[in-house]
Each structure stands twice: as C-alpha cells, then as structure tokens.
Amino acid sequence: MTGSELSADDIKEEVRTYWNERAETYDDDSHHALHGEDQHEAWLSVLDSWTADPPQRTLDVGCGTGVISFLLSELGHDVTGVDYSVEMLEKAREKGSEKDAAPNFRVGDAEALEQPDNTYDMVTSRHLIWTLPSPAQAIEEWCRVVRPGGRLILIEGHWDFTGAFDGYEDIHEDLPLYDGRPPEELSELLSKHGVENVESEPLMDTVFWGEEPDYQQYIIGGDIPG
C-alpha cells in the first residue's frame, strides 16, 4: 500500500460516511445480523464460551447496529456499545427500545476512547480492525480501558479483495489491515501490544453466517496483564 495524502481524521470521516449510508440496510445481511434462532443460539454459545461469568462490564467497540452488544447483554453482561457512525447507533437504539433491558450506546472513536483507564472487565469488537487507519493505536486504547486481568475478544477475518470495494476506493490504501489478517498474524500483533495468552477459534460453520463463508472467519482473544 502506498497510501494517500488524507489525514487520519479525513479517513475516519470517509469511513463514517460509508457506514452511515449502510445503516438502513446493514441488518438485512445474515453476515451482519441474526436471521433465525439457530444463528442466534450459535452466537450466544460461542460468546458464552469466550467470556467470563456475568456480569462483566463490557465495551463493544465498533458496535454498529448492536448485534454483538445485544447478545452479550442477553448473556447477562453490562454492555456499552460505541461506534463512529451516528446512523448505525440510531438503528441500535431503535432495537434497544423494543427490549426490557438494552446496552448503552454512544458515539466513540475506537482509536481515542473517552473512557478512563481500567473501566471495563472486557472489550469486544467484530470486524472493525480492518477499517482503522491506526489499528495498533486502537489495540493500545482497548487494553488501556480494560482492568488488569480483564479480556480482549475480537471477531475477525482474512479476505483477499481484488480491489477496493465501493465506498473505500479513496482510502483502502490508508488502512493497514484492510484485507484483514489470518489469526496467526493478528495474534502476533495483540501479543506485541501486551495481550497475554492469546488464542483463537475458527468460525467457519455456516450457522454463524447464514451461508458458507467464502473467507477465513475466527474469534481471537487474550488477557490484559494483571
């Protein structure tokens, strides 16, 4: 990647604009939202197996329309969801208004969180790190807001785009992890930034995505040093 002359703030605004425009139809795709009880139960099961006993104070970074936030809340965790896209958060809040108990949703920058040090027991994120101009800085932020002994859990993937997809033409070369990364490489990156006991698990079963995934999908996580 050669990169453009855009500033980090300009890149983030391009990303925000893209996801604001996607918000209305985002949940229509079974890769993004839950379309059936089998898919719902599969995600509950894998998240339950990767998280500590509830309630855990949880920050879901890049929460979008709140899919993972709601699942974690259903498991009994105390969840705050942050996202850079206002329109995505509006969709999340609309869904939350139909529930007896829902996560707290707020605007936030994954690379510059407003939360104080050691605020949470756990930080989660799904398919976010590829959209960030400074993913290493983001990982440091996520670790900063988790208490010693807490957990960082990411749902990620590795794909091979032949080119930039619509909306990312001007910025994809500015995103270091644009194509995602295999779990081995992301494990090295997390370890480099102090995350301990990093492990991963494939998420290649059709039940998670509504169809057979055409690229590598997995969950990865580790411990914040105590």
C-alpha positions as CSV (number, residue, x, y, z in Angstrom):
1,M,0.0,0.0,0.0
2,T,1.3,3.4,-0.9
3,G,-1.4,5.4,0.9
4,S,-3.0,8.8,0.1
5,E,-2.4,12.3,1.4
6,L,-5.6,12.2,3.5
7,S,-5.2,12.9,7.2
8,A,-6.3,10.3,9.8
9,D,-9.4,12.5,10.6
10,D,-10.3,12.7,6.9
11,I,-10.0,8.9,6.6
12,K,-12.3,8.4,9.6
13,E,-14.8,10.8,8.1
14,E,-14.8,8.8,4.9
15,V,-15.4,5.6,6.9
16,R,-18.2,7.3,9.0
17,T,-19.9,8.4,5.8
18,Y,-19.8,5.0,4.3
19,W,-21.3,3.3,7.4
20,N,-23.9,6.0,7.9
21,E,-25.1,5.2,4.3
22,R,-25.0,1.5,5.0
23,A,-27.0,1.7,8.3
24,E,-30.5,1.4,6.8
25,T,-29.8,-2.0,5.1
26,Y,-27.0,-3.3,7.3
27,D,-29.1,-5.8,9.2
28,D,-30.6,-7.3,6.0
29,D,-27.5,-9.4,5.5
30,S,-27.2,-12.6,7.5
31,H,-23.4,-12.0,7.7
32,H,-24.2,-8.9,9.8
33,A,-27.3,-9.6,11.8
34,L,-29.2,-12.6,13.1
35,H,-31.7,-14.3,10.8
36,G,-33.1,-17.3,12.7
37,E,-33.0,-19.0,16.0
38,D,-30.1,-21.4,15.1
39,Q,-27.9,-18.5,14.2
40,H,-28.9,-16.7,17.4
41,E,-28.1,-19.7,19.6
42,A,-24.8,-20.4,17.8
43,W,-23.6,-16.8,18.5
44,L,-24.8,-16.9,22.1
45,S,-22.9,-20.2,22.6
46,V,-19.6,-19.1,21.3
47,L,-19.7,-15.8,23.1
48,D,-20.6,-17.5,26.3
49,S,-17.7,-19.9,26.0
50,W,-15.2,-17.0,25.4
51,T,-16.4,-14.6,28.2
52,A,-16.2,-14.8,31.9
53,D,-19.1,-15.3,34.2
54,P,-21.6,-12.4,34.0
55,P,-22.0,-9.6,34.7
56,Q,-18.8,-8.3,33.1
57,R,-18.5,-4.6,32.4
58,T,-18.1,-4.7,28.7
59,L,-17.2,-2.2,26.0
60,D,-18.3,-3.3,22.5
61,V,-16.2,-1.2,20.1
62,G,-17.5,-0.6,16.6
63,C,-20.8,-2.0,17.7
64,G,-22.7,-0.9,14.6
65,T,-26.4,-1.8,15.0
66,G,-25.6,-3.6,18.2
67,V,-25.7,-7.2,17.2
68,I,-22.9,-8.4,19.5
69,S,-23.8,-5.9,22.1
70,F,-27.3,-7.3,22.4
71,L,-26.0,-10.9,22.6
72,L,-23.6,-10.0,25.4
73,S,-26.4,-8.2,27.2
74,E,-28.6,-11.3,26.8
75,L,-25.8,-13.3,28.4
76,G,-26.1,-11.0,31.5
77,H,-23.2,-8.6,30.8
78,D,-23.3,-4.9,31.5
79,V,-22.6,-3.6,28.0
80,T,-21.7,-0.2,26.5
81,G,-21.5,0.0,22.7
82,V,-19.6,2.7,20.9
83,D,-19.4,3.4,17.2
84,Y,-18.2,6.3,15.0
85,S,-21.4,6.1,12.8
86,V,-24.3,8.1,14.2
87,E,-26.8,6.3,11.9
88,M,-25.6,2.9,13.0
89,L,-26.1,3.9,16.6
90,E,-29.6,5.1,15.8
91,K,-30.5,1.7,14.5
92,A,-29.0,0.1,17.6
93,R,-31.1,2.4,19.9
94,E,-34.3,1.6,17.9
95,K,-33.7,-2.1,18.5
96,G,-33.0,-1.4,22.2
97,S,-36.2,0.5,22.6
98,E,-38.1,-2.8,22.0
99,K,-36.3,-4.6,24.8
100,D,-36.7,-4.6,28.5
101,A,-33.0,-4.2,29.1
102,A,-30.6,-2.9,26.5
103,P,-26.9,-1.8,26.2
104,N,-26.0,1.8,26.5
105,F,-25.0,3.1,23.0
106,R,-22.8,6.2,22.4
107,V,-20.6,7.8,19.7
108,G,-17.0,6.9,20.1
109,D,-13.7,6.7,18.3
110,A,-12.1,3.3,18.5
111,E,-8.6,4.8,18.4
112,A,-9.3,7.5,21.0
113,L,-11.8,6.3,23.6
114,E,-13.2,8.7,26.2
115,Q,-13.4,6.1,28.9
116,P,-10.9,6.2,31.8
117,D,-8.2,3.6,32.4
118,N,-9.3,0.2,33.8
119,T,-13.0,1.0,33.3
120,Y,-14.1,-2.4,31.9
121,D,-13.7,-6.1,32.5
122,M,-13.8,-6.8,28.8
123,V,-13.6,-5.2,25.4
124,T,-15.1,-6.8,22.4
125,S,-15.2,-6.0,18.7
126,R,-16.4,-7.6,15.5
127,H,-15.0,-6.9,12.0
128,L,-13.7,-3.5,13.0
129,I,-9.9,-3.5,12.9
130,W,-9.7,-3.5,9.1
131,T,-11.4,-0.2,8.9
132,L,-9.0,1.7,11.2
133,P,-6.1,3.9,10.0
134,S,-4.2,3.2,13.2
135,P,-5.1,-0.3,14.4
136,A,-2.1,-0.6,16.7
137,Q,-3.2,2.6,18.4
138,A,-6.7,1.1,18.7
139,I,-5.4,-2.0,20.4
140,E,-3.5,0.1,22.9
141,E,-6.6,2.0,23.7
142,W,-8.7,-1.1,24.1
143,C,-6.1,-2.6,26.5
144,R,-6.0,0.7,28.4
145,V,-9.6,0.8,29.3
146,V,-9.6,-2.9,30.5
147,R,-8.7,-3.6,34.1
148,P,-5.7,-5.8,34.8
149,G,-6.8,-9.4,34.4
150,G,-9.6,-8.5,32.0
151,R,-10.2,-9.8,28.5
152,L,-9.9,-8.5,24.9
153,I,-12.1,-10.5,22.4
154,L,-12.2,-9.9,18.7
155,I,-14.2,-11.5,15.9
156,E,-12.2,-11.0,12.8
157,G,-11.5,-12.4,9.3
158,H,-9.0,-12.6,6.5
159,W,-10.1,-12.0,2.9
160,D,-8.5,-11.2,-0.4
161,F,-10.2,-8.4,-2.2
162,T,-9.1,-8.0,-5.8
163,G,-9.6,-4.2,-5.3
164,A,-11.3,-1.7,-3.2
165,F,-15.0,-2.2,-2.8
166,D,-17.5,0.6,-3.3
167,G,-17.0,3.4,-0.8
168,Y,-13.4,2.6,0.1
169,E,-11.7,3.4,-3.2
170,D,-10.1,6.6,-1.9
171,I,-9.0,5.2,1.5
172,H,-8.3,1.5,1.3
173,E,-4.5,2.1,0.9
174,D,-4.5,4.1,4.1
175,L,-5.9,1.1,6.2
176,P,-3.1,-1.1,7.2
177,L,-5.3,-4.2,7.9
178,Y,-7.7,-3.6,5.0
179,D,-7.7,-7.2,3.9
180,G,-8.0,-8.5,7.4
181,R,-5.3,-10.9,8.8
182,P,-5.1,-14.6,9.5
183,P,-5.3,-15.4,13.2
184,E,-1.6,-16.1,13.5
185,E,-0.7,-12.6,12.4
186,L,-3.3,-10.9,14.5
187,S,-2.2,-13.0,17.5
188,E,1.4,-11.6,17.0
189,L,0.0,-8.0,16.8
190,L,-2.0,-8.5,20.0
191,S,0.9,-10.0,21.8
192,K,3.2,-7.2,20.6
193,H,0.9,-4.8,22.4
194,G,0.9,-6.7,25.7
195,V,-2.1,-9.0,25.4
196,E,-1.3,-12.4,27.0
197,N,-2.4,-16.0,26.5
198,V,-3.8,-15.2,23.0
199,E,-5.8,-18.0,21.4
200,S,-8.2,-18.3,18.5
201,E,-11.1,-20.5,17.3
202,P,-12.4,-20.8,13.7
203,L,-15.9,-19.6,13.0
204,M,-16.4,-21.4,9.7
205,D,-19.7,-23.1,10.4
206,T,-22.5,-22.0,8.1
207,V,-24.8,-21.4,11.1
208,F,-22.8,-18.3,12.1
209,W,-23.2,-16.5,8.8
210,G,-26.3,-17.9,7.2
211,E,-24.2,-19.4,4.4
212,E,-20.8,-20.9,3.9
213,P,-18.2,-18.2,4.5
214,D,-16.0,-17.5,1.5
215,Y,-13.1,-16.3,3.6
216,Q,-11.5,-17.1,6.9
217,Q,-13.5,-16.1,9.9
218,Y,-12.5,-16.6,13.6
219,I,-12.7,-15.3,17.1
220,I,-9.5,-14.4,18.9
221,G,-8.8,-13.1,22.4
222,G,-6.4,-12.8,25.3
223,D,-5.8,-11.4,28.8
224,I,-4.8,-8.0,29.9
225,P,-1.7,-8.3,32.2
226,G,-2.6,-8.2,35.9
